[in-house]
Amino acid sequence: MTDAGPSDAAHPAAPAARTLAALLLDQAERYGDRLFLSIAGARWSHGDAVGAAARCGAALRRAGIERADRVAVMSSNRVELLEVFLGCGWIGAAAVPINTASMGPQIEYVLADSGARLLVIEAGLVDRLVLADLGRTALQSIWIIGAAASHAGLLSVPSLPYPAQAETTPPADVLPGQTLAILYTSGTTGPAKGVICPHGQFHAWGENSARILGITAGDVLCTTLPLFHINALNTYAQAALSGARVVFEARFSASGFWPALRAANATVVYLLGAMVPILLAQPEGEAERAHRIRIGLGPGVPAAAGRAFRARTGIPLIEGYGSTETNFVIATAVDTPCEGTMGRLQPGFDARVVDDQDAELADGHAGELVLRAEAPFAFSAGYFNRPQDTVRAWRNLWFHTGDRVVREADGAFRFIDRLKDCIRRRGENISSYEVEQALLGHPAVAAAAVYPVRCELGEDEVMATLVAHAGRTIDAAEIARHCESRLPRFAIPRYIDVVLELPRTENGKVQKFRLRERGVTATAWDAAARRSAAA
């Protein structure tokens, strides 16, 4: 493999060529044996990606996976996850990545809702399936990455070790509007919804992001973010389109962050809002300047933290707006930082700020952000098996983000708050509904309201206000333990308060805005404070 080459920028493709297979074939032809990818000890050239897709595609076909079938994959940042993702796209199937923090109930829900016929899961995560009723799913088989014989007795569905892959298969005849992946993102008043991501959207994500970040073949992209989310998958597309190299780290570590970037020889880094304050809380050191990073993508970073980060490290951070349903629609730039805003609208997209009747508002007035793409299939195709939710979100032919923003007179968009009852913590969207259902499963809890409160890192923390059943007492620490086997760690409430009754409207609906306005009370139990006291 070679590590140098011409400074090719990501190049636009004809609409019909905006599929994963076309991207891989073009990537191999243009960049060949140039070093492309490093992940968990594996290294690929740009040409290797085609072979990986063709071999995994053949293995999937031997397992009975056909066009439009769904294949769930639950793994940390490993090469097998990429193989399954590429293999699905190669044969026209759809990958369904599952968050590795998911517990049994969430895994069962995603498997059942997506109708996945095959689950590919890392051996260390198999015990999560104990609380999942696989009989309620369409699963026909399971591949275990790093399989051990001890796992066989845990599973009610036939399981095999992740197969060795030698044979190849030709790519399916896939169109840009066909589904490449279904990515589950937390709902607001119900369970998580599967976002249908077509091939064309994946291509557009990479193309737009590479343009905004100025990525060329000489760049080395480095991310600690997980590949079951759009951010890291998008990073893959950026490198594939531009001939760059990408390094996927196992996880984010504040102490190991700078050594990892230096070892990768990285030039572009990817951060989420809370990661920057965490890094700034570390002692200053020479490693913060001993790097080649020229730019970072940091959506959701508080403005003050972004300034401090650049002063300490020399790295400018690009702010922006995108979602699993849309694309990289709004962004700042290094020379026009639009400090305190999300940035300006990018080419190829339309944006409006509207009232509750979808009438456009004048600059300076807060309303809901709605978006539209000019290119076909650059946005999601909707929500899987949820036609009513799809129509509601895309009403009047605009995608309704559920976010309240202001467009300034200079064209910059400023985020105000969420219209949706959704919480965002550690880069994860959390459904208050799902957390409430877990809390209501405890025999002492009669009513629960879950909502976001702000924390010292400039992001949401999860707070729950509970009402006890008559004659029962709620122990907050016990409630938190109850949640540990039922919710991802990031969704477990940090704050738990107990009240006699929740504020409600005349028709009985909980008025969460009153709880949010009240914030963290003096009587609230704080998990972080308990951990600090025990340390």
N, C-alpha and C positions, 0 to 999 in steps of 0.2 A: 504494500500500500504506500501511496505517496501522500504527503501532507501539505503540498503546495500546489498552486495552479493559478489560472487567470482569475481576475477579480470579476467574475460573473455575478451580476445581481439577479434576484429572482425575476424570471421572465414571464410575461403573461402568456397564457395558453389559449388556443381556440376553444370556444364553448364546449364542443364535443369531446375535447381532450381533457376536460376537467374531471377525470376519474383517477382513482388510486393506481390502477394498473398502468394507465397512460403516464402518470407522474413517475412511477418506478422505472418504466422502460426508458423514458426520456432522461431521467436522472442517470441511469447506467450508461446510456449512449454519450451524454455530455461530460460526465465526470469520472466514469470508469473506475479505476483502481485507487482514486484519491480517497484518503481516510475520511470516513463519514461519521461513524457512531461508536461510542464507548459506553457500555452499560454492564455493571456487575461482572467485570472481567472479560466480557465479550467485546470484540472489535469487528466492525464491518467496514468494507469499502462501499462506495456508492453503488457499485455493481453488485455487491453481495445482497443488497436489499431485494433485488428481483428474485434471486435464488431462494431466499428465505420465504418470500411470499408464495412462490411456486411450490416449494416443498411442503409448507404447512397447508397450503390449499389442497394439495394432493392427499395429505393425511386427513384433513377434514372431509374430503369427498369419500375416502375409504370408510370413514365413520358414519356415513350416511347423510352428511350435511349437504343440503342442496341450496340452490338460489333462493334468497329471501328468508332462509332459516336464520334463527338467532343463536348465537354462541356466547354464553356468559363467561367472563374471565375475571378472576379475583386473585390478584398477585401484587406484590411490591414491584419496584422498578427492576424488572428482570427482562432478559432478552426474549423469554418465552411469551411474555405479554405482547411485545411488539410482533412476534411471529404470528400469534393468533389474530391480532388486529389486521396485519397485512394479508394473512391468508384468507380471512373472511372477505376483505375487499377484493382480493384476486379472483375469488369464485362467485362473487355476487351475494354472499351471505352478509349478515349484520353482526358486528361485535357489540357485546353488552358489558362494558367494564363495570365492576362493582367496587365501591369504596372499601378499602381494606379495613377501615374502622367499623364496618357494618357488623352487627351481631345477627343471631339467628333469625329474629323476626324480620329485619330489613332484607336479609339475603333471600328468605322465603318469598317475601313480597316481590322483589325484583324478578326472581326466577318465574314466579307465577304470572306476574303481569306481562312480562316480555314473551312468555311462551318458549323460553330457551330450551333447545333439545340437548345441548351439551354444556357442561360446566367444566371449565379449566380452572383449577384452584391450587394455590401453593400449599404444600404439605403442612406448614405451620399454621394454616388457617382452617384446616379441615374440622377441627374441634368446634368451630363456630356453627357447623351444620347440625349439631346435636339438638339445638332448640328450634330447628327448622323442620317443618313437616314437608319433606320432599314429595310425598304422595299427592300433595295439592298442586304440584308443578307438572310441566310437560317433559321434565328431564328423562332422557333415555340412557345417558351414560355420563361418567365423570372422568376427566383426566387429572391426575394428581402430579404436580410439579415437585420433583424430589420425593416421590412416593415412598412410604414405609408400610410394611405389612401390617403394622398395628392399626392402621387407619381402616382396614377393610371392614371390621366389625361395627364401625360407627355409621356406615352408610347403607341406606335402603335401596340405593340405585347402583347398578354395576359400575365398578371403578377400575381404571387401568392406570399404570404409570404414563406420564406424558411421553408420547411415542417418539422413537427415533425417526428422523425424516430424511429420506434419501431420494425417493422418486419425486418427479415434478409433474405438474399439470399445466396446461395452457390457461390463460386468463379467460374468464367468462366475458361475454359481450355485454358490458354494463354501460348504462347511461348516467350522465351527471346527476340526474334527479333521483336515482335509486339510492336506497338507504345504505350507508356505510356503517353507521353506529347508532345505537340508542343509548343516550347518556341520561342517567336519572338525576334530576335536580329537585331539591326539596320543594314540596308544595307549600301552600299557605293555609288553606282551610281544609286540606285533605292530604292523603299520602303523596309521596314523591311521584312526579310525572316523568315519563320517558320521553326525552326530546329526540325527535327523529332528525338525525344529521345526515344529509345526503353527501355523496362524493363531491359535488360542486361546492358545498359549504366548506369542507375540509381544505380543498384547494384554495378557495378564496381567503380563508383564515391565514394560511401560510403566506400567500402572495401579499395580502394587505399588511400583515405584521412585518414581513421582511422589508417592505418598502418603508414603513414608518420608522423602523429601527435602522434602516440603511445597511442591511446585511448583505455581504458579498462573500465570494468564495474564500477569502482570506480570513474570515471570522471563525472563532471557536465559541459556540453557544454552550452555556453551562446552566443547568437547572437542578434544583433539589426538589422540585414539585412532583407530585405523583402522576403517573401516566394514565390513571383512571379518570383524570379531569381534562377538560379541553385545553387548559393552558399548556401542559407539557406535550400533549398530542400536537398542538399547534406548533410548538417548538420543533418537533420532528419535521413537520411540513416546511417550515422556514428553511431548515438546513437542506432538505431534499430539493427544494426549488432553486436554491441559490448556490449549491455546491459547497456549502459550509460544512464544518464539523460540529457535531453535537455530543455533549457529555451529559449523561443522566446519572446524577448521584442518588444514593439510596434514600436519603432523607435530609431534612434541614437540621443542622446542628450549629448553634451559635458559636461554640468553641472551635468547631472544625470547618466553619464556612470559608474563611480566608485561605487556610492551607489547601482546601479542595479546589478553590479557584486558581490558586497558583500552580498546583499540580496539573490542572487541566490546561494551563496556559490560556485561560478563557479571555475573550474580549467582550462578550455580551452576557449579562446575567439577568435572571428572572426572579422577582420578589413579589410578595403580597404585603398588604398594609401592615400587619402586626410584626412581620419579620424585621422591618427596619428599626422600630423602637427596641426590639429585643437585641439586635446587633449593637445599637448605640448604648445599651446598658452594660455591654462588656467593657473591660478596661481598654483604653486606647493603646495601640501598639503599632510597630512598624509594618506588620502584615497588612494593615488596612490600606497602605499605600504601595506595597510591594506586589503589584498586579498589573495586568495589561487591559483591564476592563475599560472600555471606552464609553459604554452606555448600559443602562439597566432599564428593564420594564418593571414599574412599580405601581400598579393600580391600587388606589385606596390608601396610599401612604399619606399621613397627615402632613400638611404643608411645612410646618415647623420641623418635623422629623426629616423631611426631604432636604431642607436647607442644611440641617446639621449633618446629615449623611454625606452630602456633597462636600461640605467644608472639611470633614474628617477624612474622607476616602478619595475625593476627586471624581466621584462617579455621579454624573447627572442621571436622574430618573425620569422616565417618560410616564406621565399619567394618562389615563384613558378610560374608555367605557366600552364594554362588550359583555355579552352573556352567552350562555350555551345555545340559546335560541337564535342569536344574531351573528355578530362578527366584530371585528375591531373597527368600530364605527366612528368613535370620537377619540381624539388624542391630542396631547401637547407635543411640542418639539423642543429640542435642546436650545435653539436660538429664540424661541417664543414660548417660554414656559407656562404662560397663563396661570401664574401661581394662584392656588386656591380654587381652581376650576378643573373640570375633566378635560378641557381642551376644546378644539374646534372640529366640526364635521369633516370627515375624510372623503376623498373622491369616491364616487360610486354609490353613495348612500344619501338618503333624504332623512331629515329629522324635523319634528315639530314638537312644540309644547302646547298641550291642549287642555281644555276644561273637561268636566265630566260628561259633556255632550259631544266631545271630540271636535269642538270648535277651536281653531288656532288662537292662541293668546299672543298679545304683543310682547316684545322684548321687555324684560324686567318683571314680568308677572310669572308667578310659580304655577306650574301645572304638571300633568303627566307627560313624560317623554315617550313619544311614539316614533317608530323607525320603519324604514323601507329600504330595500336594496334595488339597485338598477339592474345588476346582472342576474340572470336566472339561477336559482338554486344556491344563492350566496347566503341565504338564511335557512334556518330549520324548516322542515316541511310540516311541522306541527307536533302534537303530542300523541304518542302511540296509544291506540285503542281509546282515545279520549276526544271524539269529534266535537263535543260541546265545549270543552276547554279550548280546543283549537280555534273554533269559531269565535269564542269570547276574546281570546288573546289577539287574534288577527282581524278583529271586526273593522269594517270600513277599509279593509286592505292595508292596514298599518299594524305593526306589532306593538302591542301595548306593554311597556316594560314594567309598569307598576312602580316606577320611581318618579319622585317629584323633583323637578329641576327648574332652573331659571336660565333662559338664554339672554346673555348680556348684549348690549348694543353693538359690541365689537365682534359678536358671533361666538364667543366662548360660552360653554354650557357649565353651569354650576350646580352640583348636587345639593339638594336640600334634605330630603329624607325618603323613606319608603312609604308608598301607599299600601303595599302589601303587608300582611302580618307575617313577616319573614325575618329571621335573625341570621346575621353573617358573623361567624366567629372562626378565627384561624384559617381564613380563606374558604370556609365551608358554609354553604347555605343550610340552615336548620329549619325544619318545619315545626312551628309551635304545636301544630296538631299532633304530630307524631310523639313529641315529648309529653304532651298532655295525656295521650293514650297510655303511655308507659306509666305515668304517675297515677292515673286512675286505676291501673291494675293492682295497686297496693291496697290491701283491705281497709286501711285506716283513712284513705283519701276519698272524700265525697265529691269535691269539686276542685278543679285546677285551672289556673290561667298562667300561660307561659309567654314571656315577652322579653324584648331586648332592653338592656341598660348599658350605658357607656362605661368603659373601663379606662385605666391609665394608659393602655396601649393605643387608644384612639379607635377601638373597634367595639363590637357588641360583646357583652357577656349575657349569659342565659340566666334569667331570674324566673322563679316559679312562686306564685302565691297560692296557697292551698287552704281548703276548708276540710275539717275532719268530720267523719261520720259521728253521729250522736253516740256518746259513751266511749269514743276512741280518742287516743292521743297520738299526735304525729311527732315522730322523732326524725328530725331533718337528716341526721347522719345515716339513719336506717333507710330513709327514702333514697338517698344518694347511692347506697349500696344496692338497693333494689334496682336502680337504673343501670348498674354496671353491666349486667348480662342482657339488657334489653335495648340499650342505646349505644351508638358510637360514643367514645370518650368525649369528643368535642361537643356533643349535644347534652351531656349531663349538666343539669343546672349548677352554676356556681353559687347562686344565692337562693335560699328557700325561706319564705316567710309564711307564717300561719295566721289566718284571720278568721273571724266569726262568719263573715259573708263577703262575697265578691261584689263590687259595684256593677249593677246591671241596669239595662234600659227597661222601659215599661213592659216590653215583650219578652224580657228575660235574657237578652243578649249581654254578655260580659263586656263592660266598657274598659277595654284594655288601655285606652289612651289615658285614663285616670291613673291606672297603675304605673304606666310609663312616666307620667308626670311626677308621680310620687317618688319614683326612683328607689334606690336601695335604702331601706328603712333601718332604724336603730335596732329593731328586733330581728332582722334577717340573719339567718345562719349563712356563713361564708366559708365555702370549702377551701379556698386559697388560704384564708387566715388560719384555719385548722391545720392545714398542712405545714404552714410556716411555724406554728407553735409546736408542732410535733417534731420538727427538724432539729 
